[in-house]
Amino acid sequence: MTNLSVHKYLAGHLGGEQQLAAQIEHNQIDLLIFLRDPSEPKKHEPDVNNVIRLCDTYNIPMATNLATAELLIKALDRGDLEWRELYT
C-alpha cells in the first residue's frame, strides 16, 4: 500500500546481482530492501556482501530486515531521503 515502484530482479546466480549492481552504480534506485535469513550462512552470501558493499559505497540506504525496511519506507514517504539528490 505504499504506491512505490517495486522491481524484482533475477536470482543472483542468473544475473540478478549484476542487474542490481548496475542500478546501484548509476544511482537509479532510492533504497534497497533485501530481506534475508541471518540464522545460517547461505552459499550465495558473497553475492549479498557485494550488494551491501555497493550500497555502502554509493550511499544507497539498505534494509535487510522488516524493521529497517519499514523505517526506510516511512522515511522515503516523508522525504527524509531527499538529501541523496544533493549528495549525488
ROGU-995143 format. One record per atom (N, C-alpha, C, O): residue in one letter; atom name; chain; residue number from 1; x, y, z. Coordinates in steps of 0.05 Angstrom, whole numbers, plus 5000, padded with zeros to 4 digits. Example, Ala and Ser with C-alpha at 12.3 -4.5 7.8 and 13.67 -1.06 7.14 Angstrom:
[node a; N; A; 1; [5264; 4886; 5156]]
[node a; CA; A; 1; [5246; 4910; 5156]]
[node a; C; A; 1; [5264; 4934; 5156]]
[node a; O; A; 1; [5285; 4934; 5169]]
[node s; N; A; 2; [5257; 4955; 5142]]
[node s; CA; A; 2; [5273; 4979; 5143]]
[node s; C; A; 2; [5258; 5001; 5157]]
[node s; O; A; 2; [5268; 5023; 5161]]
***
This chain:
[node m; N; A; 1; [5016; 4976; 5000]]
[node m; CA; A; 1; [5000; 5000; 5000]]
[node m; C; A; 1; [5017; 5025; 5000]]
[node m; O; A; 1; [5008; 5047; 5008]]
[node t; N; A; 2; [5041; 5023; 4991]]
[node t; CA; A; 2; [5059; 5046; 4992]]
[node t; C; A; 2; [5059; 5063; 4967]]
[node t; O; A; 2; [5070; 5085; 4966]]
[node n; N; A; 3; [5048; 5052; 4945]]
[node n; CA; A; 3; [5048; 5065; 4919]]
[node n; C; A; 3; [5077; 5069; 4909]]
[node n; O; A; 3; [5082; 5088; 4893]]
[node l; N; A; 4; [5095; 5052; 4918]]
[node l; CA; A; 4; [5123; 5053; 4909]]
[node l; C; A; 4; [5126; 5035; 4885]]
[node l; O; A; 4; [5113; 5014; 4882]]
[node s; N; A; 5; [5144; 5042; 4868]]
[node s; CA; A; 5; [5152; 5025; 4845]]
[node s; C; A; 5; [5171; 5004; 4856]]
[node s; O; A; 5; [5192; 5010; 4867]]
[node v; N; A; 6; [5164; 4979; 4853]]
[node v; CA; A; 6; [5180; 4957; 4863]]
[node v; C; A; 6; [5189; 4940; 4839]]
[node v; O; A; 6; [5173; 4934; 4821]]
[node h; N; A; 7; [5215; 4933; 4840]]
[node h; CA; A; 7; [5226; 4917; 4818]]
[node h; C; A; 7; [5238; 4892; 4829]]
[node h; O; A; 7; [5253; 4893; 4849]]
[node k; N; A; 8; [5231; 4869; 4818]]
[node k; CA; A; 8; [5242; 4843; 4826]]
[node k; C; A; 8; [5263; 4836; 4805]]
[node k; O; A; 8; [5258; 4836; 4781]]
[node y; N; A; 9; [5286; 4828; 4815]]
[node y; CA; A; 9; [5308; 4821; 4798]]
[node y; C; A; 9; [5310; 4790; 4794]]
[node y; O; A; 9; [5297; 4775; 4809]]
[node l; N; A; 10; [5325; 4782; 4775]]
[node l; CA; A; 10; [5331; 4753; 4772]]
[node l; C; A; 10; [5345; 4743; 4797]]
[node l; O; A; 10; [5355; 4759; 4813]]
[node a; N; A; 11; [5346; 4717; 4800]]
[node a; CA; A; 11; [5361; 4706; 4822]]
[node a; C; A; 11; [5391; 4713; 4818]]
[node a; O; A; 11; [5399; 4717; 4795]]
[node g; N; A; 12; [5405; 4716; 4840]]
[node g; CA; A; 12; [5433; 4725; 4838]]
[node g; C; A; 12; [5450; 4709; 4819]]
[node g; O; A; 12; [5465; 4721; 4803]]
[node h; N; A; 13; [5448; 4683; 4819]]
[node h; CA; A; 13; [5464; 4666; 4802]]
[node h; C; A; 13; [5455; 4667; 4773]]
[node h; O; A; 13; [5469; 4657; 4755]]
[node l; N; A; 14; [5432; 4679; 4767]]
[node l; CA; A; 14; [5422; 4682; 4740]]
[node l; C; A; 14; [5426; 4710; 4729]]
[node l; O; A; 14; [5416; 4717; 4708]]
[node g; N; A; 15; [5441; 4726; 4744]]
[node g; CA; A; 15; [5447; 4753; 4734]]
[node g; C; A; 15; [5435; 4775; 4751]]
[node g; O; A; 15; [5438; 4799; 4745]]
[node g; N; A; 16; [5420; 4768; 4771]]
[node g; CA; A; 16; [5406; 4788; 4787]]
[node g; C; A; 16; [5426; 4807; 4802]]
[node g; O; A; 16; [5420; 4830; 4804]]
[node e; N; A; 17; [5448; 4796; 4811]]
[node e; CA; A; 17; [5468; 4813; 4825]]
[node e; C; A; 17; [5478; 4834; 4806]]
[node e; O; A; 17; [5482; 4857; 4814]]
[node q; N; A; 18; [5483; 4826; 4781]]
[node q; CA; A; 18; [5494; 4845; 4761]]
[node q; C; A; 18; [5473; 4866; 4754]]
[node q; O; A; 18; [5479; 4890; 4751]]
[node q; N; A; 19; [5447; 4858; 4752]]
[node q; CA; A; 19; [5426; 4877; 4747]]
[node q; C; A; 19; [5425; 4898; 4769]]
[node q; O; A; 19; [5424; 4922; 4764]]
[node l; N; A; 20; [5425; 4888; 4793]]
[node l; CA; A; 20; [5423; 4906; 4817]]
[node l; C; A; 20; [5447; 4924; 4819]]
[node l; O; A; 20; [5445; 4947; 4824]]
[node a; N; A; 21; [5471; 4912; 4815]]
[node a; CA; A; 21; [5496; 4928; 4817]]
[node a; C; A; 21; [5496; 4951; 4796]]
[node a; O; A; 21; [5505; 4973; 4803]]
[node a; N; A; 22; [5486; 4946; 4772]]
[node a; CA; A; 22; [5486; 4967; 4752]]
[node a; C; A; 22; [5468; 4990; 4760]]
[node a; O; A; 22; [5475; 5013; 4756]]
[node q; N; A; 23; [5445; 4983; 4772]]
[node q; CA; A; 23; [5427; 5005; 4780]]
[node q; C; A; 23; [5438; 5020; 4804]]
[node q; O; A; 23; [5434; 5044; 4806]]
[node i; N; A; 24; [5451; 5006; 4822]]
[node i; CA; A; 24; [5464; 5020; 4845]]
[node i; C; A; 24; [5485; 5039; 4835]]
[node i; O; A; 24; [5486; 5062; 4843]]
[node e; N; A; 25; [5503; 5029; 4817]]
[node e; CA; A; 25; [5525; 5045; 4807]]
[node e; C; A; 25; [5516; 5069; 4791]]
[node e; O; A; 25; [5530; 5089; 4790]]
[node h; N; A; 26; [5492; 5068; 4779]]
[node h; CA; A; 26; [5482; 5090; 4763]]
[node h; C; A; 26; [5461; 5107; 4779]]
[node h; O; A; 26; [5447; 5123; 4767]]
[node n; N; A; 27; [5460; 5102; 4805]]
[node n; CA; A; 27; [5442; 5117; 4823]]
[node n; C; A; 27; [5413; 5117; 4813]]
[node n; O; A; 27; [5399; 5138; 4812]]
[node q; N; A; 28; [5403; 5094; 4805]]
[node q; CA; A; 28; [5376; 5091; 4794]]
[node q; C; A; 28; [5356; 5080; 4814]]
[node q; O; A; 28; [5334; 5074; 4807]]
[node i; N; A; 29; [5365; 5076; 4839]]
[node i; CA; A; 29; [5346; 5067; 4859]]
[node i; C; A; 29; [5349; 5085; 4884]]
[node i; O; A; 29; [5370; 5096; 4889]]
[node d; N; A; 30; [5327; 5088; 4898]]
[node d; CA; A; 30; [5327; 5105; 4922]]
[node d; C; A; 30; [5335; 5090; 4947]]
[node d; O; A; 30; [5348; 5101; 4965]]
[node l; N; A; 31; [5326; 5065; 4948]]
[node l; CA; A; 31; [5333; 5048; 4971]]
[node l; C; A; 31; [5331; 5019; 4963]]
[node l; O; A; 31; [5318; 5013; 4943]]
[node l; N; A; 32; [5342; 5002; 4979]]
[node l; CA; A; 32; [5342; 4974; 4973]]
[node l; C; A; 32; [5332; 4958; 4997]]
[node l; O; A; 32; [5341; 4963; 5020]]
[node i; N; A; 33; [5313; 4941; 4993]]
[node i; CA; A; 33; [5303; 4923; 5013]]
[node i; C; A; 33; [5311; 4895; 5004]]
[node i; O; A; 33; [5300; 4885; 4985]]
[node f; N; A; 34; [5329; 4883; 5019]]
[node f; CA; A; 34; [5339; 4856; 5013]]
[node f; C; A; 34; [5336; 4839; 5037]]
[node f; O; A; 34; [5354; 4837; 5054]]
[node l; N; A; 35; [5312; 4827; 5040]]
[node l; CA; A; 35; [5307; 4811; 5064]]
[node l; C; A; 35; [5321; 4785; 5062]]
[node l; O; A; 35; [5321; 4771; 5042]]
[node r; N; A; 36; [5334; 4777; 5084]]
[node r; CA; A; 36; [5349; 4752; 5085]]
[node r; C; A; 36; [5347; 4739; 5112]]
[node r; O; A; 36; [5339; 4752; 5132]]
[node d; N; A; 37; [5353; 4714; 5113]]
[node d; CA; A; 37; [5352; 4698; 5138]]
[node d; C; A; 37; [5380; 4697; 5150]]
[node d; O; A; 37; [5398; 4683; 5139]]
[node p; N; A; 38; [5385; 4711; 5172]]
[node p; CA; A; 38; [5412; 4712; 5183]]
[node p; C; A; 38; [5419; 4687; 5200]]
[node p; O; A; 38; [5442; 4685; 5210]]
[node s; N; A; 39; [5401; 4669; 5204]]
[node s; CA; A; 39; [5405; 4647; 5222]]
[node s; C; A; 39; [5427; 4627; 5213]]
[node s; O; A; 39; [5439; 4614; 5230]]
[node e; N; A; 40; [5431; 4625; 5187]]
[node e; CA; A; 40; [5452; 4607; 5178]]
[node e; C; A; 40; [5463; 4617; 5151]]
[node e; O; A; 40; [5449; 4629; 5135]]
[node p; N; A; 41; [5489; 4614; 5147]]
[node p; CA; A; 41; [5502; 4623; 5122]]
[node p; C; A; 41; [5491; 4609; 5098]]
[node p; O; A; 41; [5484; 4585; 5099]]
[node k; N; A; 42; [5488; 4624; 5076]]
[node k; CA; A; 42; [5478; 4612; 5051]]
[node k; C; A; 42; [5501; 4612; 5031]]
[node k; O; A; 42; [5521; 4626; 5034]]
[node k; N; A; 43; [5499; 4595; 5011]]
[node k; CA; A; 43; [5520; 4593; 4991]]
[node k; C; A; 43; [5523; 4618; 4974]]
[node k; O; A; 43; [5544; 4623; 4963]]
[node h; N; A; 44; [5502; 4635; 4973]]
[node h; CA; A; 44; [5503; 4660; 4958]]
[node h; C; A; 44; [5511; 4684; 4975]]
[node h; O; A; 44; [5508; 4707; 4967]]
[node e; N; A; 45; [5521; 4679; 4999]]
[node e; CA; A; 45; [5529; 4700; 5018]]
[node e; C; A; 45; [5549; 4720; 5006]]
[node e; O; A; 45; [5546; 4744; 5010]]
[node p; N; A; 46; [5569; 4711; 4991]]
[node p; CA; A; 46; [5587; 4730; 4978]]
[node p; C; A; 46; [5573; 4749; 4959]]
[node p; O; A; 46; [5580; 4773; 4958]]
[node d; N; A; 47; [5552; 4740; 4945]]
[node d; CA; A; 47; [5537; 4758; 4928]]
[node d; C; A; 47; [5523; 4779; 4944]]
[node d; O; A; 47; [5523; 4803; 4936]]
[node v; N; A; 48; [5511; 4772; 4966]]
[node v; CA; A; 48; [5497; 4791; 4984]]
[node v; C; A; 48; [5517; 4811; 4995]]
[node v; O; A; 48; [5511; 4835; 4996]]
[node n; N; A; 49; [5540; 4802; 5003]]
[node n; CA; A; 49; [5561; 4820; 5013]]
[node n; C; A; 49; [5570; 4840; 4992]]
[node n; O; A; 49; [5576; 4863; 4999]]
[node n; N; A; 50; [5571; 4832; 4967]]
[node n; CA; A; 50; [5578; 4851; 4946]]
[node n; C; A; 50; [5557; 4873; 4943]]
[node n; O; A; 50; [5563; 4896; 4939]]
[node v; N; A; 51; [5531; 4865; 4945]]
[node v; CA; A; 51; [5510; 4884; 4943]]
[node v; C; A; 51; [5511; 4904; 4967]]
[node v; O; A; 51; [5507; 4928; 4963]]
[node i; N; A; 52; [5516; 4894; 4990]]
[node i; CA; A; 52; [5518; 4911; 5014]]
[node i; C; A; 52; [5541; 4931; 5011]]
[node i; O; A; 52; [5539; 4954; 5017]]
[node r; N; A; 53; [5564; 4921; 5001]]
[node r; CA; A; 53; [5587; 4938; 4996]]
[node r; C; A; 53; [5581; 4960; 4976]]
[node r; O; A; 53; [5588; 4983; 4980]]
[node l; N; A; 54; [5567; 4953; 4954]]
[node l; CA; A; 54; [5559; 4973; 4934]]
[node l; C; A; 54; [5540; 4994; 4946]]
[node l; O; A; 54; [5543; 5018; 4941]]
[node c; N; A; 55; [5521; 4986; 4962]]
[node c; CA; A; 55; [5503; 5005; 4975]]
[node c; C; A; 55; [5518; 5023; 4994]]
[node c; O; A; 55; [5513; 5047; 4994]]
[node d; N; A; 56; [5537; 5013; 5008]]
[node d; CA; A; 56; [5554; 5030; 5025]]
[node d; C; A; 56; [5570; 5049; 5009]]
[node d; O; A; 56; [5573; 5073; 5016]]
[node t; N; A; 57; [5582; 5040; 4987]]
[node t; CA; A; 57; [5599; 5057; 4970]]
[node t; C; A; 57; [5583; 5079; 4957]]
[node t; O; A; 57; [5593; 5102; 4956]]
[node y; N; A; 58; [5559; 5074; 4948]]
[node y; CA; A; 58; [5543; 5093; 4933]]
[node y; C; A; 58; [5521; 5106; 4950]]
[node y; O; A; 58; [5503; 5119; 4939]]
[node n; N; A; 59; [5522; 5103; 4976]]
[node n; CA; A; 59; [5503; 5115; 4995]]
[node n; C; A; 59; [5474; 5109; 4988]]
[node n; O; A; 59; [5457; 5127; 4988]]
[node i; N; A; 60; [5468; 5083; 4983]]
[node i; CA; A; 60; [5441; 5074; 4979]]
[node i; C; A; 60; [5431; 5062; 5005]]
[node i; O; A; 60; [5443; 5042; 5015]]
[node p; N; A; 61; [5411; 5073; 5018]]
[node p; CA; A; 61; [5400; 5061; 5042]]
[node p; C; A; 61; [5390; 5033; 5037]]
[node p; O; A; 61; [5377; 5028; 5017]]
[node m; N; A; 62; [5397; 5014; 5055]]
[node m; CA; A; 62; [5391; 4986; 5051]]
[node m; C; A; 62; [5379; 4974; 5076]]
[node m; O; A; 62; [5390; 4978; 5098]]
[node a; N; A; 63; [5358; 4959; 5073]]
[node a; CA; A; 63; [5346; 4944; 5095]]
[node a; C; A; 63; [5349; 4914; 5090]]
[node a; O; A; 63; [5344; 4905; 5068]]
[node t; N; A; 64; [5357; 4900; 5111]]
[node t; CA; A; 64; [5359; 4871; 5109]]
[node t; C; A; 64; [5340; 4857; 5128]]
[node t; O; A; 64; [5341; 4833; 5130]]
[node n; N; A; 65; [5323; 4873; 5141]]
[node n; CA; A; 65; [5302; 4861; 5158]]
[node n; C; A; 65; [5277; 4878; 5157]]
[node n; O; A; 65; [5278; 4901; 5148]]
[node l; N; A; 66; [5255; 4867; 5167]]
[node l; CA; A; 66; [5229; 4881; 5165]]
[node l; C; A; 66; [5229; 4908; 5180]]
[node l; O; A; 66; [5216; 4927; 5171]]
[node a; N; A; 67; [5241; 4908; 5203]]
[node a; CA; A; 67; [5241; 4933; 5219]]
[node a; C; A; 67; [5254; 4956; 5205]]
[node a; O; A; 67; [5243; 4978; 5203]]
[node t; N; A; 68; [5277; 4951; 5193]]
[node t; CA; A; 68; [5292; 4972; 5179]]
[node t; C; A; 68; [5277; 4979; 5153]]
[node t; O; A; 68; [5276; 5002; 5145]]
[node a; N; A; 69; [5265; 4959; 5140]]
[node a; CA; A; 69; [5250; 4964; 5116]]
[node a; C; A; 69; [5227; 4983; 5121]]
[node a; O; A; 69; [5222; 5002; 5105]]
[node e; N; A; 70; [5213; 4979; 5143]]
[node e; CA; A; 70; [5191; 4996; 5150]]
[node e; C; A; 70; [5200; 5025; 5155]]
[node e; O; A; 70; [5188; 5044; 5146]]
[node l; N; A; 71; [5222; 5028; 5169]]
[node l; CA; A; 71; [5233; 5054; 5174]]
[node l; C; A; 71; [5241; 5069; 5148]]
[node l; O; A; 71; [5236; 5092; 5145]]
[node l; N; A; 72; [5254; 5054; 5130]]
[node l; CA; A; 72; [5263; 5066; 5105]]
[node l; C; A; 72; [5239; 5075; 5088]]
[node l; O; A; 72; [5239; 5096; 5075]]
[node i; N; A; 73; [5218; 5058; 5087]]
[node i; CA; A; 73; [5194; 5065; 5071]]
[node i; C; A; 73; [5181; 5090; 5083]]
[node i; O; A; 73; [5173; 5108; 5068]]
[node k; N; A; 74; [5179; 5091; 5109]]
[node k; CA; A; 74; [5167; 5115; 5122]]
[node k; C; A; 74; [5185; 5140; 5117]]
[node k; O; A; 74; [5174; 5162; 5112]]
[node a; N; A; 75; [5211; 5137; 5118]]
[node a; CA; A; 75; [5229; 5159; 5113]]
[node a; C; A; 75; [5227; 5169; 5084]]
[node a; O; A; 75; [5227; 5193; 5079]]
[node l; N; A; 76; [5224; 5150; 5065]]
[node l; CA; A; 76; [5221; 5158; 5037]]
[node l; C; A; 76; [5195; 5173; 5033]]
[node l; O; A; 76; [5194; 5193; 5019]]
[node d; N; A; 77; [5174; 5164; 5046]]
[node d; CA; A; 77; [5148; 5177; 5044]]
[node d; C; A; 77; [5149; 5206; 5056]]
[node d; O; A; 77; [5136; 5224; 5045]]
[node r; N; A; 78; [5164; 5210; 5077]]
[node r; CA; A; 78; [5166; 5236; 5090]]
[node r; C; A; 78; [5185; 5254; 5075]]
[node r; O; A; 78; [5186; 5279; 5081]]
[node g; N; A; 79; [5201; 5244; 5057]]
[node g; CA; A; 79; [5220; 5260; 5043]]
[node g; C; A; 79; [5247; 5261; 5057]]
[node g; O; A; 79; [5264; 5278; 5050]]
[node d; N; A; 80; [5251; 5244; 5076]]
[node d; CA; A; 80; [5276; 5244; 5092]]
[node d; C; A; 80; [5301; 5235; 5076]]
[node d; O; A; 80; [5323; 5240; 5084]]
[node l; N; A; 81; [5296; 5223; 5052]]
[node l; CA; A; 81; [5319; 5213; 5036]]
[node l; C; A; 81; [5325; 5232; 5014]]
[node l; O; A; 81; [5342; 5225; 4996]]
[node e; N; A; 82; [5313; 5256; 5013]]
[node e; CA; A; 82; [5319; 5275; 4992]]
[node e; C; A; 82; [5347; 5285; 4993]]
[node e; O; A; 82; [5357; 5296; 4973]]
[node w; N; A; 83; [5361; 5282; 5015]]
[node w; CA; A; 83; [5389; 5290; 5017]]
[node w; C; A; 83; [5406; 5276; 4996]]
[node w; O; A; 83; [5427; 5286; 4988]]
[node r; N; A; 84; [5398; 5252; 4988]]
[node r; CA; A; 84; [5413; 5237; 4968]]
[node r; C; A; 84; [5415; 5252; 4941]]
[node r; O; A; 84; [5435; 5250; 4927]]
[node e; N; A; 85; [5394; 5267; 4935]]
[node e; CA; A; 85; [5394; 5283; 4909]]
[node e; C; A; 85; [5416; 5304; 4910]]
[node e; O; A; 85; [5428; 5311; 4890]]
[node l; N; A; 86; [5421; 5315; 4934]]
[node l; CA; A; 86; [5441; 5336; 4937]]
[node l; C; A; 86; [5469; 5323; 4937]]
[node l; O; A; 86; [5488; 5336; 4928]]
[node y; N; A; 87; [5471; 5299; 4947]]
[node y; CA; A; 87; [5497; 5286; 4951]]
[node y; C; A; 87; [5508; 5275; 4924]]
[node y; O; A; 87; [5532; 5276; 4920]]
[node t; N; A; 88; [5490; 5265; 4907]]
[node t; CA; A; 88; [5499; 5251; 4882]]
[node t; C; A; 88; [5503; 5270; 4860]]
[node t; O; A; 88; [5511; 5262; 4838]]
***
